[in-house]
Amino acid sequence: MYRVWDFLTRYSLLLIIGALIALAWANIDAESYRRFVEFELLRDVPIGHPHHAPDGSVETRTLTLHYLVNDVLMAFFFAIAAKEVWEAVILENGSLRGRKAATPLIATAGGMLGPICVYLGLALFLGSDTVEAVSSGWAIPTATDIAFSYLVGRLVFGAGHPAVRFLLLLAIADDAAGLLILAVFYPSGALAPEWLLLSLGAAVAVFVLFNWLPRRMDRHRELRPNSTWMREKLSFWPYLVAGCLSWYGFQQAGIHPALGLLPIVPAIPHADRAFGIFSEAEQYLTDLLNAIEHALKRPVEVILFFFGLLNAGVEFGSIGAPTWLVLAGLLVGKPLGIFVMGWIAARPLGLGLPKGMRVVDLAVVGLVAAIGFTVSLFIAAVAFPPGLMLGDVPVQDAAKMGAVFSFAAALLSYVAGKLARVQKVG
C-alpha cells in the first residue's frame, strides 16, 4: 500500500484522480456534486475589522469546502512554486540567473503572449457578445502545469535531454509570471492596499528576528549556535505565524489569499546552492526552506486531489466557445509563441540553445508546456463569476473544461517528438 501511495504522490497523480472523479460525479449527479462543493463548514464567521453597516450588522463569511481548499490550502501549493522561483533567481547557481536563462525567459514571454493573442483574437472573430463574456479569462491559457509538463517532457525527451532542463526553466519563469498575473489582474475583492503593510511587516519581522539576526550573531563562530538553536527549537513556527498574518493581509487587501504566503518565502533561511526542481539531490539539503518543502510535499499532493475534486467537476453539456478559446490558446498559441520567440532568441539574437538541443525541439517543448491544468483551472475559477452565461453555456465551467482538455497536449507532444525524431537521452 505504501508503494502505491508513494507512486501516486511522486508523480502527482492524485490531482488527476480528483479531477476524473469530479468529472464523473458532476455528469452522473450534478446536484449532489454542487452540494458537496459548497458544503458549509462554518457559517457567518466575522472577518476583518468589524465594518458596521447602518443597521449595526457585522461583515461575515461562510466557510465552504471550496473556499477552504481554493483560498486557504492552495496557499501551500503556491508557496512551493514560489520557493522554486526564489531559489532559481537568488542563488548564485540558480537556473534563472545569467545568460543561460535568457533564451528560456524570452521563450516564456512568447508562451504567454501567444495564448493571449489567440484567445482574444478568436473571441473577436466570434463577435462582441463573446468578447464581452470571456475577455476577463485571457490569462487562463497562459499557464503551464510544471509537474505534469515535467513528467511528459521526460517521457518525450528522456530524463537527460537538455530540452527537459530548458522546459523546467521555462515552466519556473511561467509560474513566476502567473503568480504576478493573479496578484495584479485578479483581485478577490475591493482593493485595500494598506493591508499589504501587514504582510510586509510580518515578512520583514520574521526575517530580521529569526533569520538575519541569528546569522549576524554567529559571525566568526564556526558552530553557528544561534542559528542552530533557532532551527532546532523554533523550527518553522515563527514563519507559520508570519504566514498566517500575511495570508490575512492579502485577504483584507483584496488580493487572492492563496498568494498570501509568497512574501514569507524569501524570509526563510535557504540553501547556498540550488540543484533544481525535482532533483533527487535536493533531499540532502538541510536548510529550513528545503525542509519545509519536503514536509509539505505529500500534504500538498492531497490538497491538489481536493482541488481537482472541487474544481474540475464540469458537465459535458457546458462545453462551448470558452472551452475552445482556452484550448486553442494552450494548444496553438503557447507552442507557437514559444517556438517563435525561442527561435528569435536563439538565432537572430544569438543567445543560442543548450548544447544538444535543436531548434525543432522548441516546437515539441512548446506542446509539452501547453498542459495548463492546475493553474489554468485556478485562474478560470477566479476569472469568471459562477453565474456568468454565454448563451446557455456557463462560462466558468466551459473554460474549466478547456483547461482539463489541455491534457491532449501530452499525446500531441509525444507524436510531435516522433515526427521530429527526438533522440531520448537518459
Residue, then its C-alpha position, 0 to 999 in steps of 0.5 A: m500500500y505504501r508503494v502505491w501511495d508513494f507512486l501516486t504522490r511522486y508523480s502527482l497523480l492524485l490531482i488527476i484522480g480528483a479531477l476524473i472523479a469530479l468529472a464523473w460525479a458532476n455528469i452522473d449527479a450534478e446536484s449532489y456534486r454542487r452540494f458537496v462543493e459548497f458544503e458549509l463548514l462554518r457559517d457567518v464567521p466575522i472577518g476583518h475589522p468589524h465594518h458596521a453597516p447602518d443597521g449595526s450588522v457585522e461583515t461575515r463569511t461562510l466557510t465552504l469546502h471550496y473556499l477552504v481548499n481554493d483560498v486557504l490550502m492552495a496557499f501551500f501549493f503556491a508557496i512551493a512554486a514560489k520557493e522554486v522561483w526564489e531559489a532559481v533567481i537568488l542563488e548564485n547557481g540558480s537556473l534563472r540567473g545569467r545568460k543561460a536563462a535568457t533564451p528560456l525567459i524570452a521563450t516564456a514571454g512568447g508562451m504567454l503572449g501567444p495564448i493571449c493573442v489567440y484567445l482574444g483574437l478568436a473571441l473577436f472573430l466570434g463577435s462582441d457578445t463573446v468578447e464581452a463574456v470571456s475577455s476577463g479569462w485571457a490569462i487562463p491559457t497562459a499557464t503551464d502545469i510544471a509537474f505534469s509538463y515535467l513528467v511528459g517532457r521526460l517521457v518525450f525527451g528522456a530524463g537527460h535531454p537538455a530540452v527537459r532542463f530548458l522546459l523546467l526553466l521555462a515552466i519556473a519563469d511561467d509560474a513566476a509570471g502567473l503568480l504576478i498575473l493573479a496578484v495584479f489582474y485578479p483581485s478577490g475583492a475591493l482593493a485595500p492596499e494598506w493591508l499589504l503593510l501587514s504582510l510586509g511587516a510580518a515578512v520583514a519581522v520574521f526575517v530580521l528576528f529569526n533569520w538575519l539576526p541569528r546569522r549576524m550573531d554567529r559571525h566568526r563562530e564556526l558552530r553557528p549556535n544561534s542559528t542552530w538553536m533557532r532551527e532546532k527549537l523554533s523550527f518553522w513556527p515563527y514563519l507559520v505565524a508570519g504566514c498566517l498574518s500575511w495570508y490575512g493581509f492579502q485577504q483584507a487587501g483584496i488580493h487572492p489569499a492563496l498568494g498570501l504566503l509568497p512574501i514569507v518565502p524569501a524570509i526563510p533561511h535557504a540553501d547556498r546552492a540550488f540543484g533544481i526542481f525535482s532533483e533527487a539531490e535536493q533531499y540532502l539539503t538541510d536548510l529550513l526552506n528545503a525542509i519545509e518543502h519536503a514536509l509539505k510535499r505529500p500534504v500538498e499532493v492531497i490538497l491538489f486531489f481536493f482541488g481537482l475534486l472541487n474544481a474540475g467537476v464540469e458537465f459535458g453539456s457546458i462545453g462551448a466557445p470558452t472551452w475552445l478559446v482556452l484550448a486553442g490558446l494552450l494548444v496553438g498559441k503557447p507552442l507557437g509563441i514559444f517556438v517563435m520567440g525561442w527561435i528569435a532568441a536563439r538565432p537572430l539574437g544569438l543567445g543560442l540553445p543548450k548544447g544538444m538541443r535543436v531548434v525543432d525541439l522548441a516546437v515539441v517543448g512548446l506542446v509539452a508546456a501547453i498542459g495548463f491544468t492546475v493553474s489554468l483551472f485556478i485562474a478560470a475559477v477566479a476569472f469568471p463569476p459562477g453565474l456568468m452565461l454565454g448563451d446557455v453555456p456557463v462560462q466558468d465551467a466551459a473554460k474549466m473544461g478547456a483547461v482539463f482538455s489541455f491534457a491532449a497536449a501530452l499525446l500531441s507532444y509525444v507524436a510531435g517528438k516522433l515526427a521530429r525524431v527526438q533522440k531520448v537521452g537518459 
